Amino acid sequence: MNEHNQPSTPAHYVLHYYPSPNSLKVIILLQELGLDWEGRYVDLATGEQLTQTFAVLNPNRKVPVLESSNGDVVFESGAILEFLAQRHGAFMGANEAERWQCKQWLYWQMSALGPIGGQAHHFNKFAPEKVPYAIRRYTDESNRLYGVLNERLSQVPWLGGSYSIADMAVWPWLVHADWQGQSVSDFPALAAWYDAMQLRAAVAAAWASYPTREIAAEDYGILLNQRADVLKPG
Ligand SMILES: N[C@@H](CCC(=O)N[C@@H](CS)C(=O)NCC(=O)O)C(=O)O
């Protein structure tokens, strides 16, 4: 360890991922930092995340999970972003005030935009039955959250003041705005920020390496029907 409590040998990282917004956040940061890393695809449709091998990495049995050659294992995309940003001393704000702005918007993404956007995806696109109340509830709340982002980004160029992991956490959740019943172009400051994100080489590289595919409805069986018994060794 050096004086910053960081291992002195550069680490090799393994990202257990699936092509979804929460994994894409981390891929963007790995690209921004220019780190030595490889991706390991976790087949969620066949339940690879529910195996005992995977449960050792993440007791919540979800991707992403980051492993380092120094023995670190981190789950939860927000924690992974903080871990890498802190360890490599970048993208967490240029000063104390920005650090807290960055954290606020990161936690906002993790607690609001992600969960609400996820439910909007679910009820608009994947739910086997159309539930009008749920569609309206999550589409409207997504719309409100886009408004919050637009307001913030009409005051500052990046969510934390300077470019940070907060921006990297939010952008992947806007890529499928249509699944949330939204259009980024309805929000001018947000649209300008979205375009600025896309112009970053690391974001473009992360996006290019991100295999998007339409997921067949039958692949969702395992994802949409889990209760506590999935935790039992099978
Ligand atoms: N809060 C978690 C959410 C992780 C999450 O929901 N991952 C999804 C893919 S985006 C997953 O692994 N789903 C598998 C399952 O539900 O079985 C994070 O941000 O890391």
The ligand as an SDF file (V2000), in Angstrom:
LIG
                    3D

 20 19  0  0  0  0  0  0  0  0999 V2000
  -28.5820   -1.5260   -7.6590 N   0  0  0  0  0  0  0  0  0  0  0  0
  -27.8960   -2.5150   -8.4450 C   0  0  0  0  0  0  0  0  0  0  0  0
  -28.8590   -3.0910   -9.4660 C   0  0  0  0  0  0  0  0  0  0  0  0
  -28.2450   -4.2450  -10.1950 C   0  0  0  0  0  0  0  0  0  0  0  0
  -29.2500   -4.9030  -11.1180 C   0  0  0  0  0  0  0  0  0  0  0  0
  -30.4750   -4.7770  -10.9670 O   0  0  0  0  0  0  0  0  0  0  0  0
  -28.7210   -5.6690  -12.0600 N   0  0  0  0  0  0  0  0  0  0  0  0
  -29.5770   -6.3720  -12.9940 C   0  0  0  0  0  0  0  0  0  0  0  0
  -29.1400   -6.0610  -14.4070 C   0  0  0  0  0  0  0  0  0  0  0  0
  -29.1700   -4.3140  -14.6700 S   0  0  0  0  0  0  0  0  0  0  0  0
  -29.4210   -7.8650  -12.7620 C   0  0  0  0  0  0  0  0  0  0  0  0
  -28.3470   -8.3490  -12.5260 O   0  0  0  0  0  0  0  0  0  0  0  0
  -30.5250   -8.6150  -12.8170 N   0  0  0  0  0  0  0  0  0  0  0  0
  -30.5020  -10.0320  -12.6510 C   0  0  0  0  0  0  0  0  0  0  0  0
  -31.6720  -10.5520  -11.9020 C   0  0  0  0  0  0  0  0  0  0  0  0
  -32.5260   -9.7490  -11.4820 O   0  0  0  0  0  0  0  0  0  0  0  0
  -31.7500  -11.7820  -11.7340 O   0  0  0  0  0  0  0  0  0  0  0  0
  -26.6770   -1.8640   -9.1120 C   0  0  0  0  0  0  0  0  0  0  0  0
  -26.7830   -0.6840   -9.4610 O   0  0  0  0  0  0  0  0  0  0  0  0
  -25.6460   -2.5310   -9.2650 O   0  0  0  0  0  0  0  0  0  0  0  0
  1  2  1  0
  2  3  1  0
  2 18  1  0
  3  4  1  0
  4  5  1  0
  5  6  2  0
  5  7  1  0
  7  8  1  0
  8  9  1  0
  8 11  1  0
  9 10  1  0
 11 12  2  0
 11 13  1  0
 13 14  1  0
 14 15  1  0
 15 16  2  0
 15 17  1  0
 18 19  2  0
 18 20  1  0
M  END
$$$$
